[in-house]
Amino acid sequence: MGIDGIHKPGGTPPNLEPGGTPGADREFKANLETAPTPAAPAAASSALQRLDAGDISVDEYLDLQVNEAVAHLAGKLPSNQLEFVRESLREQLTEDPVLVELVRRTTLNAGSSGAGSAR
């Protein structure tokens, strides 16, 4: 069963011409070419820089990252729940194989300059 002549014997082929305002395609392409490029990733986080410098270990780096990740919850959750979230996240960083690999990749380059050892 076809719709609007599609896949019907003897039906007229659908109109595949671009619609819209004349020049819209040209205008769209021009906007793509002049669109601002996304900002370059921010410089490495200060915690990663500290890890790279050897000032902190990988465990300390992960603790700092977890604290940063849950900081927006401070004052919104009771302290026992906030601590549970913090501990759960930290546990996931050491047990989830995907996260363990991400941590390894993130800290690998930092560890090469004498920083704390990766797990």
Secondary structure, 3 states (H helix, E strand, C coil): CCCCCCCCCCCCCCCCCCCCCCCHHHHHHHHHHHCCCCCCCCCCCHHHHHHHHCCCCHHHHHHHHHHHHHHHHECCECHHHHHHHHHHHHHHHHHCHHHHHHHHHHHHHHHCCCCCCCC
